[in-house]
Amino acid sequence: MQLPIDPEAVRGEDYGEKRATLEMSHEDAIEHVRAVFADHGFGVPVEFSPSDLLNEKVDADRDPYYVLGACNPAIADRALDATDNTLGALMPCNVVIWEEEPGVQTVYHVSIMRVAKLLGLDTDSEAMDAIIEETGEMVAAAYADLDSS
């Protein structure tokens, strides 16, 4: 199978990868990340714990892992238009928190807007570029505040 992009050539900044480390409990990190992203214009309409589900269903013995499905409705609406509705397959914009060790949490995010562009889902490239810039600034500001809050 030939991929439409060369995975060896793609770097984290190409798909908007962000990572931060928080020194706090897993539960406190979830609340902290939710609050910081809310301060930067994101709601969280969906959230769940894959680790709880996998530990229960397949006895996976996973460390705490939590997904906050962040969304800014106005931007999501524009992004659906800019991709002829295909971006919905990637929604919401997930922010993941996993426990590296007790008291140390990783917060991880990739830009679904950048991923959509890499995959060629954008049908209005100019609109999508503006959305990528706007959401990138919002996420960067949230990440800057994760450690300072």
DSSP file with accessible surface (Angstrom, degrees, kcal/mol):
  #  RESIDUE AA STRUCTURE BP1 BP2  ACC     N-H-->O    O-->H-N    N-H-->O    O-->H-N    TCO  KAPPA ALPHA  PHI   PSI    X-CA   Y-CA   Z-CA
    1    1 A M              0   0  213      0, 0.0     2,-0.5     0, 0.0     0, 0.0   0.000 360.0 360.0 360.0 129.7    0.0    0.0    0.0
    2    2 A Q        -     0   0  179      2,-0.0     0, 0.0     0, 0.0     0, 0.0  -0.837 360.0-141.9 -95.2 122.1    1.3    3.4   -1.0
    3    3 A L        -     0   0   77     -2,-0.5     0, 0.0     2,-0.1     0, 0.0  -0.594  15.6-126.8 -80.4 148.8    0.6    6.2    1.5
    4    4 A P  S    S+     0   0  109      0, 0.0     2,-0.3     0, 0.0    -1,-0.1   0.669  95.9  37.4 -71.0 -14.6   -0.3    9.6    0.1
    5    5 A I  S    S-     0   0   57      5,-0.0    -2,-0.1   114,-0.0     3,-0.1  -0.940  90.3-111.7-131.8 155.5    2.4   11.2    2.2
    6    6 A D    >>  -     0   0   90     -2,-0.3     3,-1.6     1,-0.2     4,-0.9  -0.782  20.8-158.8 -88.5 108.2    5.9   10.0    3.2
    7    7 A P  T 34 S+     0   0   76      0, 0.0     3,-0.4     0, 0.0    -1,-0.2   0.812  92.1  59.4 -58.4 -28.0    5.7    9.2    7.0
    8    8 A E  T 34 S+     0   0  178      1,-0.2    -2,-0.0    -3,-0.1     0, 0.0   0.776 107.0  46.7 -69.3 -26.1    9.5    9.5    7.1
    9    9 A A  T <4 S+     0   0   59     -3,-1.6     2,-0.4     2,-0.1    -1,-0.2   0.605  91.4  95.4 -92.5 -12.6    9.3   13.1    5.8
   10   10 A V     <  -     0   0   36     -4,-0.9     2,-0.3    -3,-0.4    -5,-0.0  -0.664  56.8-165.6 -86.8 130.7    6.5   14.3    8.2
   11   11 A R    >>  -     0   0  136     -2,-0.4     3,-1.5     1,-0.1     4,-0.9  -0.736  35.1-103.1-110.7 162.7    7.6   16.1   11.3
   12   12 A G  G >4>S+     0   0   13      1,-0.3     5,-3.0    -2,-0.3     3,-0.7   0.849 120.4  56.2 -53.3 -38.7    5.6   16.9   14.5
   13   13 A E  G >45S+     0   0  114      1,-0.2     3,-0.7     3,-0.2    -1,-0.3   0.797  97.3  65.2 -68.9 -22.6    5.3   20.5   13.5
   14   14 A D  G <45S+     0   0   48     -3,-1.5    -1,-0.2     1,-0.2    -2,-0.2   0.840 113.4  31.5 -66.0 -32.9    3.7   19.4   10.2
   15   15 A Y  G <<5S-     0   0   62     -4,-0.9    96,-2.2    -3,-0.7   100,-0.3   0.180 118.5-106.1-112.9  18.9    0.7   18.0   12.1
   16   16 A G  T < 5 -     0   0   14     -3,-0.7    -3,-0.2    -4,-0.2     2,-0.1   0.822  48.4-174.5  69.3  34.4    0.7   20.4   15.0
   17   17 A E      < +     0   0   65     -5,-3.0     2,-0.4    93,-0.2    93,-0.2  -0.390   4.0 179.5 -67.0 131.7    2.1   18.1   17.6
   18   18 A K  E     +A  109   0A  77     91,-2.6    91,-2.1    -2,-0.1     2,-0.3  -0.994   3.7 178.2-132.0 142.7    2.2   19.6   21.1
   19   19 A R  E     +A  108   0A 136     -2,-0.4     2,-0.3    89,-0.2    89,-0.2  -0.998   2.7 172.2-146.3 138.7    3.4   18.0   24.3
   20   20 A A  E     -A  107   0A  12     87,-2.0    87,-2.9    -2,-0.3     2,-0.5  -0.973  22.8-136.7-142.1 156.5    3.8   19.2   27.9
   21   21 A T  E     -A  106   0A  73     -2,-0.3     2,-0.4    85,-0.2    85,-0.2  -0.963  17.0-167.2-116.6 130.8    4.6   17.6   31.2
   22   22 A L  E     -A  105   0A   5     83,-3.0    83,-3.2    -2,-0.5     2,-1.1  -0.971  16.2-144.8-117.2 135.0    2.6   18.4   34.3
   23   23 A E        +     0   0  163     -2,-0.4     2,-0.3    81,-0.2    81,-0.2  -0.782  65.6  86.1 -99.9  90.2    3.8   17.5   37.8
   24   24 A M  S    S-     0   0   55     -2,-1.1    79,-0.2    79,-0.4    -2,-0.1  -0.950  85.2 -64.8-167.9 172.8    0.5   16.7   39.5
   25   25 A S     >  -     0   0   40     -2,-0.3     4,-2.5     1,-0.1     5,-0.2  -0.240  47.8-112.3 -67.2 161.1   -1.9   13.8   39.9
   26   26 A H  H  > S+     0   0   10      2,-0.2     4,-2.3     1,-0.2     5,-0.2   0.934 117.9  48.6 -60.8 -45.8   -3.7   12.4   36.9
   27   27 A E  H  > S+     0   0  123      1,-0.2     4,-2.0     2,-0.2    -1,-0.2   0.909 112.1  48.7 -63.3 -41.9   -7.1   13.7   38.2
   28   28 A D  H  > S+     0   0   97      1,-0.2     4,-2.7     2,-0.2    -1,-0.2   0.890 109.5  53.2 -65.3 -37.3   -5.7   17.2   38.9
   29   29 A A  H  X S+     0   0    0     -4,-2.5     4,-3.1     2,-0.2     5,-0.3   0.917 106.8  51.8 -64.3 -42.1   -4.1   17.2   35.4
   30   30 A I  H  X S+     0   0   13     -4,-2.3     4,-2.5     1,-0.2    -2,-0.2   0.952 113.8  43.5 -58.7 -48.6   -7.4   16.4   33.7
   31   31 A E  H  X S+     0   0  110     -4,-2.0     4,-2.4     2,-0.2    -2,-0.2   0.909 114.8  50.0 -64.0 -41.9   -9.2   19.2   35.6
   32   32 A H  H  X S+     0   0   33     -4,-2.7     4,-2.7     2,-0.2     5,-0.2   0.940 112.4  45.6 -63.6 -47.9   -6.3   21.6   35.0
   33   33 A V  H  X S+     0   0    0     -4,-3.1     4,-2.7     2,-0.2     5,-0.3   0.928 112.3  51.9 -63.9 -43.2   -6.1   20.9   31.2
   34   34 A R  H  X S+     0   0   52     -4,-2.5     4,-2.1    -5,-0.3    -1,-0.2   0.937 112.9  45.3 -57.4 -46.6   -9.9   21.2   30.9
   35   35 A A  H  X S+     0   0   50     -4,-2.4     4,-2.2     2,-0.2    -2,-0.2   0.919 113.2  48.7 -66.3 -44.1   -9.9   24.6   32.6
   36   36 A V  H  X S+     0   0    3     -4,-2.7     4,-0.8     2,-0.2    -2,-0.2   0.936 112.8  47.3 -64.4 -44.2   -6.9   26.0   30.7
   37   37 A F  H ><>S+     0   0    4     -4,-2.7     5,-2.4    -5,-0.2     3,-0.7   0.894 110.0  53.5 -66.9 -34.7   -8.4   25.0   27.3
   38   38 A A  H ><5S+     0   0   55     -4,-2.1     3,-1.8    -5,-0.3    -1,-0.2   0.917 104.2  55.9 -63.1 -40.4  -11.8   26.4   28.3
   39   39 A D  H 3<5S+     0   0  129     -4,-2.2    -1,-0.2     1,-0.3    -2,-0.2   0.727 107.3  51.6 -62.0 -21.4  -10.0   29.7   29.1
   40   40 A H  T <<5S-     0   0   42     -4,-0.8    -1,-0.3    -3,-0.7    -2,-0.2   0.097 130.9 -87.4-107.3  21.4   -8.7   29.7   25.5
   41   41 A G  T < 5S+     0   0   38     -3,-1.8     2,-0.5     1,-0.3    -3,-0.2   0.571  86.0 124.8  94.3  10.3  -12.0   29.1   23.8
   42   42 A F      < -     0   0   11     -5,-2.4    -1,-0.3    -6,-0.1    30,-0.2  -0.887  39.0-162.6-107.7 133.4  -12.4   25.4   23.8
   43   43 A G  E     -B   71   0A  37     28,-3.4    28,-2.3    -2,-0.5     0, 0.0  -0.559  17.5-134.8 -95.2 170.6  -15.3   23.4   25.2
   44   44 A V  E     +     0   0A  33     26,-0.2    26,-0.2    -2,-0.2    25,-0.1  -0.751  33.1 162.3-128.2  84.3  -15.1   19.7   26.0
   45   45 A P  E     +     0   0A  93      0, 0.0     2,-0.4     0, 0.0    25,-0.1   0.707  70.0  37.5 -76.7 -17.1  -18.3   18.0   24.6
   46   46 A V  E     +B   69   0A  70     23,-1.0    23,-3.5     2,-0.0     2,-0.3  -0.998  63.6 157.9-136.8 135.0  -16.7   14.5   24.7
   47   47 A E  E     +B   68   0A  67     -2,-0.4     2,-0.3    21,-0.2    21,-0.2  -0.980   6.2 155.5-154.2 147.6  -14.4   12.9   27.2
   48   48 A F  E     -B   67   0A  96     19,-1.9    19,-2.9    -2,-0.3     3,-0.1  -0.984  38.8-116.2-163.6 166.0  -13.5    9.4   28.2
   49   49 A S     >  -     0   0   18     -2,-0.3     4,-2.1    17,-0.2    17,-0.2  -0.886  18.1-175.7-114.3  99.7  -10.9    7.1   29.7
   50   50 A P  H  > S+     0   0   25      0, 0.0     4,-3.2     0, 0.0     5,-0.3   0.877  87.5  58.1 -59.4 -34.8   -9.5    4.5   27.2
   51   51 A S  H  > S+     0   0    1     14,-1.0     4,-2.9     2,-0.2    11,-0.3   0.929 106.0  47.4 -63.7 -42.7   -7.5    3.0   30.0
   52   52 A D  H  > S+     0   0  108     13,-0.4     4,-2.1     2,-0.2    -1,-0.2   0.939 115.1  46.6 -61.4 -45.0  -10.6    2.4   32.2
   53   53 A L  H  X S+     0   0   92     -4,-2.1     4,-3.1     2,-0.2     5,-0.3   0.946 116.4  42.9 -62.8 -49.1  -12.4    0.8   29.2
   54   54 A L  H  X S+     0   0   62     -4,-3.2     4,-2.4     1,-0.2     6,-1.1   0.887 112.5  52.9 -68.2 -37.8   -9.4   -1.4   28.2
   55   55 A N  H  X S+     0   0   49     -4,-2.9     4,-0.7    -5,-0.3    -1,-0.2   0.897 116.4  40.7 -63.6 -37.5   -8.6   -2.4   31.7
   56   56 A E  H  < S+     0   0  145     -4,-2.1    -2,-0.2    -5,-0.3    -1,-0.2   0.925 122.5  37.6 -74.5 -45.6  -12.2   -3.5   32.2
   57   57 A K  H  < S+     0   0  140     -4,-3.1    -3,-0.2    -5,-0.2    -2,-0.2   0.843 136.1  12.2 -81.4 -37.3  -12.8   -5.1   28.8
   58   58 A V  H  < S-     0   0   99     -4,-2.4    -3,-0.2    -5,-0.3    -1,-0.2   0.180  95.3-115.3-129.5  18.2   -9.5   -6.8   28.0
   59   59 A D     <  +     0   0  138     -4,-0.7    -4,-0.3    -5,-0.3    -3,-0.1   0.920  53.6 164.3  48.6  50.9   -7.6   -6.7   31.4
   60   60 A A        -     0   0   40     -6,-1.1    -5,-0.2    -9,-0.2    -1,-0.1   0.674  36.3-142.6 -76.1 -20.0   -5.0   -4.4   29.7
   61   61 A D        +     0   0  141      1,-0.2     2,-0.3   -10,-0.1   -10,-0.1   0.914  37.2 172.1  55.7  44.7   -3.4   -3.1   32.9
   62   62 A R        -     0   0  141    -11,-0.3    -1,-0.2   -12,-0.1     3,-0.1  -0.638  33.6-119.3 -85.8 143.9   -3.0    0.3   31.4
   63   63 A D        -     0   0  102     -2,-0.3    -1,-0.1     1,-0.2   -12,-0.1  -0.343  59.3 -61.0 -69.8 161.9   -1.8    3.3   33.4
   64   64 A P        +     0   0   38      0, 0.0    35,-2.6     0, 0.0     2,-0.3  -0.170  63.8 170.1 -52.5 132.2   -4.3    6.3   33.6
   65   65 A Y  E     - C   0  98A  80     33,-0.2   -14,-1.0    -3,-0.1   -13,-0.4  -0.974   6.5-177.5-148.5 125.3   -5.0    7.7   30.1
   66   66 A Y  E     - C   0  97A  45     31,-3.0    31,-3.0    -2,-0.3     2,-0.5  -0.981  14.5-151.4-136.2 142.8   -7.7   10.3   29.4
   67   67 A V  E     -BC  48  96A   7    -19,-2.9   -19,-1.9    -2,-0.4     2,-0.6  -0.960   3.0-165.8-117.5 124.1   -9.0   12.0   26.3
   68   68 A L  E     -BC  47  95A   3     27,-3.0    27,-2.6    -2,-0.5     2,-1.3  -0.956  14.9-148.4-104.2 115.9  -10.6   15.4   26.4
   69   69 A G  E     -BC  46  94A   1    -23,-3.5   -23,-1.0    -2,-0.6    25,-0.2  -0.700  23.6-164.9 -85.5  90.7  -12.5   16.0   23.1
   70   70 A A  E     + C   0  93A   2     23,-2.0    23,-2.0    -2,-1.3     2,-0.3  -0.464  12.1 172.8 -81.7 149.7  -12.0   19.8   22.8
   71   71 A C  E     -B   43   0A  30    -28,-2.3   -28,-3.4    21,-0.2     3,-0.1  -0.983  31.9-158.1-157.0 141.4  -14.0   21.9   20.4
   72   72 A N     >  -     0   0   36     -2,-0.3     4,-2.9   -30,-0.2     3,-0.3  -0.971  22.8-153.4-114.9 107.0  -14.7   25.5   19.4
   73   73 A P  H  > S+     0   0   97      0, 0.0     4,-2.4     0, 0.0     5,-0.2   0.857  89.5  51.8 -55.1 -40.1  -18.1   25.3   17.7
   74   74 A A  H  > S+     0   0   65      1,-0.2     4,-1.8     2,-0.2     5,-0.1   0.925 115.0  42.1 -64.6 -41.4  -17.6   28.4   15.5
   75   75 A I  H  > S+     0   0    4     -3,-0.3     4,-2.7     2,-0.2     5,-0.2   0.905 111.8  54.9 -72.3 -39.4  -14.3   27.1   14.2
   76   76 A A  H  X S+     0   0   14     -4,-2.9     4,-2.4     1,-0.2    -2,-0.2   0.914 107.1  51.9 -59.2 -39.6  -15.6   23.6   13.8
   77   77 A D  H  X S+     0   0   99     -4,-2.4     4,-1.9    -5,-0.2    -1,-0.2   0.937 111.3  46.2 -62.9 -45.3  -18.4   24.9   11.7
   78   78 A R  H  X S+     0   0   91     -4,-1.8     4,-2.4     1,-0.2    -2,-0.2   0.898 111.2  52.8 -63.7 -39.3  -16.0   26.8    9.4
   79   79 A A  H  X S+     0   0    0     -4,-2.7     4,-0.8     2,-0.2     8,-0.3   0.883 105.7  53.3 -67.5 -37.1  -13.7   23.7    9.2
   80   80 A L  H ><>S+     0   0   42     -4,-2.4     5,-3.5    -5,-0.2     3,-0.8   0.931 111.1  47.1 -61.6 -42.4  -16.6   21.5    8.1
   81   81 A D  H ><5S+     0   0  107     -4,-1.9     3,-1.2     1,-0.2    -2,-0.2   0.908 109.3  53.5 -63.0 -41.4  -17.4   24.0    5.3
   82   82 A A  H 3<5S+     0   0    1     -4,-2.4    41,-2.9     1,-0.3    42,-1.9   0.593 117.2  37.8 -72.8  -9.3  -13.7   24.1    4.3
   83   83 A T  T X<5S-     0   0    0     -3,-0.8     3,-1.9    -4,-0.8    -1,-0.3   0.157 111.9-110.1-124.9  17.6  -13.6   20.3    3.9
   84   84 A D  T < 5S-     0   0  110     -3,-1.2    -3,-0.2     1,-0.3    -4,-0.1   0.915  78.0 -58.8  48.6  43.6  -17.0   19.6    2.5
   85   85 A N  T > <S+     0   0  111     -5,-3.5     3,-1.1    -6,-0.2    -1,-0.3   0.337 113.8 114.5  74.8  -3.5  -17.9   18.0    5.8
   86   86 A T  G X   +     0   0   62     -3,-1.9     3,-1.8    -6,-0.3     4,-0.2   0.779  59.9  73.1 -72.0 -23.3  -15.1   15.4    5.8
   87   87 A L  G >> S+     0   0    0     -8,-0.3     3,-2.7     1,-0.3     4,-0.7   0.787  77.6  79.8 -61.4 -23.9  -13.3   16.9    8.8
   88   88 A G  G X4 S+     0   0   36     -3,-1.1     3,-0.7     1,-0.3    -1,-0.3   0.793  80.3  67.0 -54.5 -26.7  -16.1   15.5   11.0
   89   89 A A  G <4 S+     0   0   94     -3,-1.8    -1,-0.3     1,-0.2    -2,-0.2   0.731 106.4  41.2 -67.3 -18.5  -14.4   12.1   10.8
   90   90 A L  G <4 S+     0   0   53     -3,-2.7    -1,-0.2    -4,-0.2    -2,-0.2   0.507  97.6 150.9-103.6  -8.4  -11.5   13.5   12.7
   91   91 A M    <<  +     0   0   58     -4,-0.7     2,-0.2    -3,-0.7   -20,-0.1  -0.416  33.9  45.2 -76.5 155.7  -13.5   15.6   15.3
   92   92 A P  S    S-     0   0   29      0, 0.0     2,-1.1     0, 0.0   -21,-0.2   0.599  81.7-117.0 -80.9-180.0  -13.3   16.5   18.1
   93   93 A C  E     -C   70   0A  19    -23,-2.0   -23,-2.0    -2,-0.2     2,-0.2  -0.703  40.4-144.2 -80.1 101.4   -9.8   18.0   18.6
   94   94 A N  E     -C   69   0A  62     -2,-1.1    16,-0.6   -25,-0.2     2,-0.5  -0.476  20.2-168.0 -79.1 138.8   -8.5   15.6   21.2
   95   95 A V  E     -CD  68 109A   1    -27,-2.6   -27,-3.0    -2,-0.2     2,-0.4  -0.998  18.9-156.5-118.3 121.5   -6.2   16.5   24.0
   96   96 A V  E     -CD  67 108A  15     12,-3.1    12,-2.9    -2,-0.5     2,-0.5  -0.830  11.2-167.3-108.2 138.2   -4.8   13.4   25.7
   97   97 A I  E     +CD  66 107A   0    -31,-3.0   -31,-3.0    -2,-0.4     2,-0.4  -0.990  13.5 173.0-123.8 121.2   -3.4   13.1   29.2
   98   98 A W  E     -CD  65 106A  52      8,-2.3     8,-3.1    -2,-0.5     2,-0.6  -0.961  33.1-116.3-129.5 152.9   -1.5   10.1   30.3
   99   99 A E  E     - D   0 105A  36    -35,-2.6     6,-0.2    -2,-0.4   -36,-0.1  -0.742  22.1-178.1 -88.9 117.5    0.4    9.2   33.4
  100  100 A E  E    S-     0   0A  92      4,-2.4    -1,-0.2    -2,-0.6     5,-0.2   0.876  78.9 -27.0 -74.8 -42.4    4.1    8.7   32.9
  101  101 A E  E >  S- D   0 104A 120      3,-1.5     3,-2.8    -3,-0.1    -1,-0.4  -0.932  97.0 -58.0-161.8 162.8    4.5    7.8   36.5
  102  102 A P  T 3  S+     0   0  110      0, 0.0   -77,-0.1     0, 0.0     3,-0.1  -0.271 128.5  13.0 -53.1 126.9    2.5    8.8   39.6
  103  103 A G  T 3  S+     0   0   32    -79,-0.2     2,-0.4     1,-0.1   -79,-0.4   0.418 111.4  91.2  87.4  -1.0    2.6   12.6   39.9
  104  104 A V  E <   - D   0 101A  31     -3,-2.8    -4,-2.4   -81,-0.2    -3,-1.5  -0.965  52.7-179.7-132.3 116.9    3.9   13.1   36.3
  105  105 A Q  E     -AD  22  99A   0    -83,-3.2   -83,-3.0    -2,-0.4     2,-0.4  -0.912  18.8-144.7-118.9 142.1    1.4   13.5   33.4
  106  106 A T  E     -AD  21  98A   4     -8,-3.1    -8,-2.3    -2,-0.4     2,-0.5  -0.884   9.4-158.0-101.4 134.9    2.0   14.1   29.7
  107  107 A V  E     -AD  20  97A   0    -87,-2.9   -87,-2.0    -2,-0.4     2,-0.4  -0.970  19.3-178.0-112.3 123.7   -0.5   16.3   27.8
  108  108 A Y  E     +AD  19  96A  46    -12,-2.9   -12,-3.1    -2,-0.5     2,-0.3  -0.955   9.9 166.3-131.4 143.0   -0.5   15.6   24.1
  109  109 A H  E     -AD  18  95A  11    -91,-2.1   -91,-2.6    -2,-0.4     2,-0.3  -0.992  15.1-165.8-152.6 143.2   -2.3   17.0   21.1
  110  110 A V        -     0   0   42    -16,-0.6     2,-0.7    -2,-0.3   -94,-0.2  -0.970  35.3-109.3-124.9 150.7   -2.1   17.0   17.3
  111  111 A S     >  -     0   0   13    -96,-2.2     4,-2.5    -2,-0.3     5,-0.2  -0.662  20.0-165.0 -81.7 113.0   -4.0   19.5   15.1
  112  112 A I  H  > S+     0   0   16     -2,-0.7     4,-2.5     1,-0.2    -1,-0.2   0.803  92.3  59.6 -66.2 -24.5   -6.8   17.7   13.3
  113  113 A M  H  > S+     0   0    6      2,-0.2     4,-1.8     1,-0.2    -1,-0.2   0.933 108.3  42.4 -67.2 -44.6   -6.9   20.8   11.0
  114  114 A R  H  > S+     0   0   94      2,-0.2     4,-2.7     1,-0.2    -2,-0.2   0.895 113.7  52.6 -67.9 -39.8   -3.2   20.2    9.9
  115  115 A V  H  X S+     0   0   37     -4,-2.5     4,-2.2  -100,-0.3    -2,-0.2   0.931 108.0  51.4 -61.0 -44.0   -3.9   16.4    9.6
  116  116 A A  H  X>S+     0   0    0     -4,-2.5     5,-2.8     1,-0.2     6,-0.5   0.914 111.0  48.0 -59.6 -42.3   -6.9   17.2    7.4
  117  117 A K  H ><5S+     0   0   58     -4,-1.8     3,-1.2     1,-0.2    -1,-0.2   0.924 110.0  51.7 -65.9 -43.3   -4.7   19.4    5.1
  118  118 A L  H 3<5S+     0   0   58     -4,-2.7    -1,-0.2     1,-0.3    -2,-0.2   0.868 111.1  48.7 -59.9 -36.2   -2.0   16.8    5.0
  119  119 A L  H 3<5S-     0   0   88     -4,-2.2    -1,-0.3    -5,-0.2    -2,-0.2   0.531 116.3-115.9 -81.5  -7.2   -4.5   14.2    3.9
  120  120 A G  T <<5S+     0   0   53     -3,-1.2    -3,-0.2    -4,-0.5    -2,-0.1   0.714  73.7 133.6  80.4  22.9   -6.0   16.5    1.2
  121  121 A L      < +     0   0   49     -5,-2.8     2,-0.3    -6,-0.2   -35,-0.2   0.710  41.0 100.4 -77.9 -18.5   -9.4   16.8    2.9
  122  122 A D        +     0   0   30     -6,-0.5   -39,-0.3     1,-0.2     3,-0.2  -0.512  41.6 175.8 -74.0 129.5   -9.5   20.6    2.5
  123  123 A T  S    S+     0   0   80    -41,-2.9     2,-0.4    -2,-0.3   -40,-0.2   0.536  81.0  47.3-103.8 -14.6  -11.6   21.8   -0.4
  124  124 A D  S  > S-     0   0   81    -42,-1.9     4,-2.5     1,-0.1    -1,-0.2  -0.828  70.1-179.1-125.9  87.7  -11.1   25.5    0.4
  125  125 A S  H  > S+     0   0   56     -2,-0.4     4,-2.7     1,-0.2     5,-0.2   0.868  79.0  52.5 -60.6 -39.2   -7.4   25.8    1.0
  126  126 A E  H  > S+     0   0  165      2,-0.2     4,-1.8     1,-0.2    -1,-0.2   0.934 112.0  45.4 -64.3 -44.9   -7.5   29.5    1.8
  127  127 A A  H  > S+     0   0   32      1,-0.2     4,-2.1     2,-0.2    -2,-0.2   0.919 113.7  50.1 -64.0 -41.2  -10.2   29.0    4.5
  128  128 A M  H  X S+     0   0    0     -4,-2.5     4,-3.0     1,-0.2    -2,-0.2   0.899 106.4  54.7 -67.2 -38.6   -8.4   26.0    5.9
  129  129 A D  H  X S+     0   0   78     -4,-2.7     4,-2.3     1,-0.2    -1,-0.2   0.917 109.3  48.4 -59.9 -40.7   -5.1   27.9    6.1
  130  130 A A  H  X S+     0   0   48     -4,-1.8     4,-2.5     2,-0.2    -1,-0.2   0.905 112.2  48.7 -65.9 -39.6   -6.8   30.6    8.2
  131  131 A I  H  X S+     0   0    0     -4,-2.1     4,-3.1     2,-0.2     5,-0.4   0.920 110.2  51.3 -65.6 -43.0   -8.4   28.0   10.4
  132  132 A I  H  X S+     0   0   14     -4,-3.0     4,-2.3     1,-0.2    -2,-0.2   0.926 111.8  47.3 -61.0 -43.0   -5.1   26.3   10.9
  133  133 A E  H  X S+     0   0  125     -4,-2.3     4,-2.1    -5,-0.2    -2,-0.2   0.947 114.9  45.7 -63.7 -46.4   -3.4   29.6   11.9
  134  134 A E  H  X S+     0   0   72     -4,-2.5     4,-2.1     1,-0.2    -2,-0.2   0.945 116.6  42.6 -64.2 -49.3   -6.2   30.5   14.3
  135  135 A T  H  X S+     0   0   12     -4,-3.1     4,-2.8     1,-0.2     5,-0.3   0.878 111.3  56.8 -68.0 -34.4   -6.5   27.2   16.0
  136  136 A G  H  X S+     0   0   30     -4,-2.3     4,-2.5    -5,-0.4    -1,-0.2   0.912 108.2  47.1 -60.9 -42.0   -2.7   26.9   16.2
  137  137 A E  H  X S+     0   0  117     -4,-2.1     4,-2.3     2,-0.2    -1,-0.2   0.899 112.4  50.1 -65.7 -40.5   -2.5   30.2   18.0
  138  138 A M  H  X S+     0   0   32     -4,-2.1     4,-2.2     2,-0.2    -2,-0.2   0.929 113.7  44.1 -64.1 -45.3   -5.3   29.1   20.4
  139  139 A V  H  X S+     0   0   10     -4,-2.8     4,-3.0     2,-0.2     5,-0.2   0.919 112.5  52.4 -67.1 -42.3   -3.6   25.8   21.2
  140  140 A A  H  X S+     0   0   38     -4,-2.5     4,-2.4    -5,-0.3    -1,-0.2   0.913 110.2  48.7 -60.2 -42.3   -0.2   27.4   21.6
  141  141 A A  H  X S+     0   0   37     -4,-2.3     4,-1.5     2,-0.2    -1,-0.2   0.906 111.3  49.8 -64.4 -41.1   -1.6   29.9   24.0
  142  142 A A  H  X S+     0   0    0     -4,-2.2     4,-1.0     1,-0.2     3,-0.3   0.940 111.5  48.2 -62.8 -45.5   -3.3   27.1   26.0
  143  143 A Y  H >X S+     0   0   20     -4,-3.0     4,-0.7     1,-0.2     3,-0.6   0.893 107.9  55.3 -63.5 -37.7    0.0   25.1   26.1
  144  144 A A  H 3X S+     0   0   66     -4,-2.4     4,-0.6     1,-0.2    -1,-0.2   0.849 111.1  46.1 -61.6 -33.1    1.9   28.2   27.3
  145  145 A D  H 3X S+     0   0   60     -4,-1.5     4,-1.4    -3,-0.3    -1,-0.2   0.582  91.1  81.8 -86.8 -11.0   -0.6   28.5   30.1
  146  146 A L  H << S+     0   0    2     -4,-1.0    -1,-0.2    -3,-0.6     3,-0.2   0.927 102.5  34.2 -59.9 -43.9   -0.5   24.8   31.2
  147  147 A D  H  < S+     0   0  113     -4,-0.7    -1,-0.2    -3,-0.2    -2,-0.2   0.753 119.6  50.4 -82.3 -24.6    2.7   25.3   33.2
  148  148 A S  H  <        0   0   83     -4,-0.6    -2,-0.2     0, 0.0    -1,-0.2   0.556 360.0 360.0 -94.1  -7.8    2.0   28.9   34.3
  149  149 A S     <        0   0   92     -4,-1.4  -117,-0.0    -3,-0.2  -113,-0.0  -0.424 360.0 360.0 -80.4 360.0   -1.5   28.4   35.7
